Each structure stands twice: as C-alpha cells, then as structure tokens.
C-alpha cells in the first residue's frame, strides 16, 4: 500500500496543472454543496423563528376529563356526564410542577398564563381579541413583546394593556388611550394602553392583548390556578421530544407546537428534499469530473501501466494506485472547498438578524464534514471505472513493437 501511495503521488505530481485544475473543480462542487446547505438551513431557521419563534414551543394543560358513567359496567352504561363546553380545565397546582419542568434539558423559560377570548370596544368599534394574562416579569418569556415594541413601554402593571400593532391600526388606537374589554364570562374591564408591539405574525398582531395576571383572573373568573403553562426551548425542533419528557415527568397533557403546524413542517420537509436534490447534482458533477480525468490519465499512461504489469505488478496494485489518486483528489478538493465555503459564509449575519432583502445564511448548517466525507467517498468510487480499465491493460500490446 505504501508503494501504491508513492506511485499515485508521482502520477499526480507529474502533471501539476491538470491535478490543480481537477482539485479546483472538486472544490467548486464542494463549495456549492456547502453554500446550498447553509442557505437551505438558514431559510428553515428563519421560517421557523418568524412563524413559531414567538409562540409557546410546548403547551402544558390539565389532562382531559373522561366522561363519567352513572352506572356500573355490569348493568350497562345508559347515561353519562359529559364534559361541558362552558367548563374550563385549569392547572390548580401549576407552581408545584415548575421545578421539575425547568430542570428538563433544553427548557429555557416557563410561564403560567390565564387566557381566554373577549371583545375590545372603543366607542362603536368592536373587535374580537385573545386576552393573555401573565406576570409582569414574564411578559416576554415566550413572545418577545418587550423587544418588539413599536410604541409605549413594556411595563405591565394592573390596569395596563399591551396590544398588537394590527389591532391598534384596525381600531385606531394609540398609547395612552383607554379601552373596554368584555371577556367570554361577560365581565367588563377598562384598561389603559401602555404599549403597542409587532411580532410579525398577523394572527398575533391583529388580535392579541397582554394584561396583568390579576386582571385576567378577574376577567375570566379564575381566582387561582392558570389556564396553561407555556414552555420556551433553546431549540424548537426538539419540541416533540421535550413534550414527551414533560408528560412522563408531570403526568400533564403536553402539546408540542408541531402538532398544530403540520403544513409548515411539510413545507420544510419539501424544502429539505429540494436542497438534497441540488446537493446531489453537485456531488454527481464531482464524481463525473474525477472519473473523466482519471480515465484520461489511464489512456495517457498505458505504456507505464504495461511496464508495471510486465514487471509483475498485479491488477490489484494498479487498481489501488488509481483509487488512491481519486481519494487524494477528493480529499484535497473537499478540504479546499469546505474551507473556502466556511470563510465566505463568515460575513453573513445570523438568520434571525437577516434583513428582508438579505440571504438567510446559517453558517452552522454548512454540513462541512458531510461534504468532505461524501466527496472523498465519491472520488474513490469515481476512480473504480478508470482503475478497472487500467488493470485490464495488456502489457504485450502497449509495450510491444
């Protein structure tokens, strides 16, 4: 193997221009592979952050109540007490579960909320709203309300409301104005608009109102407990796994965001498949380039191969020489292309900070190791055809008179 390696290096060094051009071609293919991986990964990160980044990644609720039979199993069930539409399930001992939930890996924050539907009125204007009551220090624990204010302050005290920008525009509201809210329990409250936020999600900006937890308790007649616990993760893609762990730890109903966003997930899967096809074409280009160059080298060196065969070199030796050449070309081109790809991606901002006209590049999604490994393996396989052709060279024909 050592002698085969030396012969392979000699072949590559004998025509440095061709070798350099071949490595450059492989490097370009790897660069495209890395760039497309970073771009597709960045698009996925940007899409996820802008659609589900400001909602709960896992929602924890009380277990559903099963219908209660009024008769035993032996006599048959004739009448059952069904769950009322007006009956709300609440977490009465939410604080007791917080330490166990916060200790689960990847959980960054947990907030207890009291939420419900209602109507906001200003003069004769009426709009349906979703009211969310939270503690003042948790107003941005799930949705970054304080960091996306367009007017006013993020301080959430009793009697203050923070409303979405779409709702403010529809109702013609500004900071400092008073509005009336009627909850689904027919309870009214007059609140002062303290801030207007814009999360970039129309379903939130057009109908969300944040109020103090105590205000929400009054509006929805919930003296204790919370409607649900909302959990934020450091990696929202781990939501299904974390939800299962929370359910197993607490016995509560844990719902990951993925259950209600199947269309988004299907779109991301389709996007990833499209990216794999593009990257596959880049890899095929590399394989074809290496195979064609080594096949040309086989024809150019037929006399040398014939002499080696006449001196006792086995077919296995000849095959090894060409496969080592392919591996070296693939490794050198892979390292060069991945390195250039990484350096060229460094100036790009994170996907979260990308402007509307910029490219959402995620440098961590470049798949550098995968690109180098696939290129190395692909170049070795690309050398099989020319290596096989070289091993079949008849020394009598190529070195004879």
N, C-alpha and C positions, 0 to 999 in steps of 0.2 A: 504493500500500500504506500510506503514511503517513496519508493522509486516511481510508482504511478503518479504520485503527487508532484514529484520533481519534473517528470515529463510533461504533465499538464501545465505547470507553471512556465516551462520552457516554450510550449506552444503559444500560450497567451502572451508571453513577453516578446516572442519573435515578430509579432505584428501588433505593435502597441497601439497604433492608430485605430485599427479595427476593433481591438479589445476595448479601448477607451470609448469608442462610438457605441459599442454594444452595451457596455455598462451604463453609459449615459441614457440609452434608450430604455433600459430596465429601470433606471432611476426616475425617468419621466413617468413611466407607468405606475411606479410605487407612489410618486408624488400625487398623481391623480387619485389613486386609491386612498391615500391619507387625507387629502383635501375633501374628497367626497364624503368620507366617513365623518370628518369634523363638521362639515356643513349639514349633513343629514342629522347627525346627533344634536347639533345646535338648534336646528329647526324644531326637533322634537322637544328639547328643553324649553325653548321659547314658547312653543304652543302650549305645553303643559303649564308653565308658570303663568301665562296670561289667561288661561281658562280655568285652571283649578288651583293656582297658587294662592289665591285669596279666599279659598273655602276650606272647610274642615277636611283633612285627609282621612280621618276616621271619625265617625259619629257614634257615640255610645248612648244607648237608650235602655229603658227598663224592658225586661222581657215581655213579649206579648202575652196577654191573658187568654188562656184557653176557655172555651165555653164550659159552663158548669152544668152538669146534668142534675135534674131534680129526682131522678130515680136511679136505682142501682142497675148494675149490668144484668142481673138475673131477670128482672122484670121488664127490661127493655126501656129504652130512652124515648119518652113521649114528649117531654118538654125540656128545654134548655134555656139557661140565662145567657144571652148573647152579649157581647161587648157593645156598649152604647157608643153611638157616633159622638155624642157630647162628652163622653168620658175620656179624660186625658191620662196617659201613663206618665208618671213623674218619677224621678230618682230622688227618693226621700233621704238617702244617706250618701249623697254624692261625695262629700268630703272624706268619708271613710275609704273610698276607692282611690283617691288621688295619689297617695304614696306608692301604691302598687303599680298604677298606670305610669306615673312619672319615672319609675325605675326600669321600665321596659326599654331596651335599646332602640335608638332612632327617634324616640319621642322627645320633642323639643319644648312643647308647651301644651297645657291642658286648661281649658276654660269651661266653666259652668255657665249656661245661658238659660234664660227664660224667654221663650219665643212664642209668637202667635201672629195671627192676622188681624188686620184692622183697617180703618179708613181714616185718611188725613183730610181735614177740611180747612179751607181758608176762604172765608166769605162764601160764595156759592160754588166754589171749585171743590171737587171731591176726587180723591184718588185712592185706590187700594194699595195697602202697604204691608210689608212684613216687618214687624217690630221685634227687635232683639235686645234683651236686657242683659248687661254684663257689668261686672265690677269695673270701676274706673281704671284700675291698673291692668285690666285685661282687654281693653277696647281694641288693642292691636295685636293681641296674642294669636289670633287666627288670620283675620284680614288686616293688612297693614293700613288701617284707616288714618292713623296719625301721619304716616309718611306719604299719603296721597291726598292731603287736604288742598283744596283749591281756594278756600276762603275760611276765615274764622280760626278757631282753636280746637284742638283735640281733647280738651279737658271735659270730662263727662261727669258733671255733678247732678244732683237731684234737681229736676225741673229743666234740664238741658237736653236737647236732641241733636244728633248728628245725622244729616240726611244725604242721600246720593245726589250727584250733580244732575242726573237726568230728571229725577223727581223735582228738584229745585227749579229746573228750567220749565218743566211742564206746568208746575203750579205757580210760577212767577215768584218764588220765594228767595229771600236773602238772609244773610246772617243778621240776627237782632230782631227778626220778626217773630211773632207768636202764632202758633198753630194749635188746632184742636185735633186730638186723636181719639177715636172711638174704637175700642177693642171688640173682638168677637164675643166677649162676655157682656157687651152693651155698657161698658164703663168708659166715661169720658175723662180726659186729662188735657190740660192746656200746658204746652211746653214752649220754651224759647229756643230758637235755632242758634246753636253755638258754633256750628261748623258745617261745611259742605265738602264732601270727598268725592273722588273719582277713581274707582278701582279699575276702570277699563273693561268691566263686564256689564253689559247692558241690563241683564236680569237683576243685578245688584244695584247698580247706579240708578235705575229707574223706579225702584220701589222699596229700598231698604232704609230703615231708620234704627239708629242705635240710641238706647236710653239707659239710664242708670238701672241697676238690677232691682232696686227697691221700687222704682216707678213701674217696671214691668210686672212685679209681683202684684201691685195694686190693680193694674190694667187687666191682668188675666186671673185674678183671684187665686193666687198661688202663694200662700203665706210662708211655706217652707219647701225645701227641695228645689230641683231645677228641671227644666224640660229635657235637657240632654247635656252631655259632656262632649265638647269638641276638641279634637286632638290634632296637633300640627307635627309633621315629621320632617327630619332633615333630608330625607329622600322620599318623595311622594310615590315613587314607583314601588316602594316596599309596603304600601298600604294594605294589600290583602294579607300579607304575612303578619304584619303587626296587629291587624284586626283579629286574626285568629288567636294570637297570643293574649290579647286583651280579653277576648271572650273566654278563653280557657282559664285565665287568671282570676277574673272577676265574676264570671257566670252571667255577665250582662250581654245585651244584644249589641254587637259591634258591626258597623256597616262601613266598608271602605268606599272611597269616592269612585272606585272603578265600577261598582255595581250600578251606578246611575249615569255612567258616561260611556256606555258601550260603543256608541257611534264614534266618539273621539278615539277610543282605543283601536277600533277597526281602521280608522284613518291613519293612525300611527303605524299600525302593522303594515298597511298597504304602502305607506311611505318607506318603511324599512325594507320591504321587499323590492321596491323600485331601486333603492340605493344598492341593494345586493346585486341586482342585475347589472347596474352600471359598473360597480366594482369588479364584477365577474368579467365584463368585457375588457377592463383594464388588465386583469390577470391573463386572459386569453391572448391579448396583444403581446404581453411579456413572453409567454410561452412560445408563440409563433416566431417572435424575433430571435430568441435564443436558439430555437430549433433550426431556423433557416441559416443563421450564421455558423452554427456548428456543422451543419450539413455541407455548407460551402467549404468549411475547413477540411472536412473529410475528403472531398474531391481534390483539394489542393495538396493534401499530404498523403495521397495514396501511395506514392513511392516510398515515403518514410515508413508508413504503416506496413507496407510489403516487406521492407528490410527488417523491421522488428519481428514480423511474423516468421520470416526466413531464419532469423537468429533464435527462434524458439519462444517468442512471446505468445502467450495464449490469448484466445479470444476474450477471456475474462479480463485479462490485463488491458487489452485495447478498449474494451467497454468501460473499464474503470477509469482510464485516462480521460475519456470524453465526458463521463458523468461527473468527474471531479472538476473539469473545466466548467460544465454547466452550473455546478454548485457554487464555485467561486464567483462566477459572473453574477449569479442570482444573489449571493450574499453581499458582494460589493455594491451592486446596484440597489439592493434593498436597503442597506445601511445608508448609502448616499441619499436616496430618495426620501427615506423616513426622516433623516436629519434635516434635509432642506425643507421638507414639509413642516417639521416642528418649528424651525426658525422662522419660516414665512408666516406661520399662524400666530406667533407671539404678539405682534402688534394689534391683533383684533381684540376688541373688548369682550367681556363675558356676554352670553346670550341675553341675560337679564338687563344688561346695560346697552344693548344694541338699539340704535335709532330705527325709525320706521323705514328708512331708506338703506340701512346697512345690512351686511351679511351676518346672520347669527351663527358665528363660528364657536364651537365648543372644543377647545384645544385638547381637553382630556378625552374626547371621543374619537381621536385620530386613529386608533387601532394600529399603533406603530409596530408593536410586537407581532400582531397578526399579519400585517403587511410584509414584514421581513420574513416571517416563517413561511407564509404561502408562496412568496416569491422564490425563496430558497428551494422549497419542495417542487414548485412548478418548473424551475430551471433544471433541476435534476431530471424530472420526467421529460422535459423538452429535449434533453440530451440522449434519451433512450433510442430514438429513431436514428440519428446520425451515428451513435455509438454502435448500434446493431449493424448499420451499413459498413462501418469501418472494420468491424470484426469479421465480416464476410469477404474482405479483400483477399484475392488470390495472389500470393507473392510471386508466383511464376509469371502471371500476366503483367503485373505492374513493374517488375524489375527485369523482365526478360528482354531479349533483343527485339 
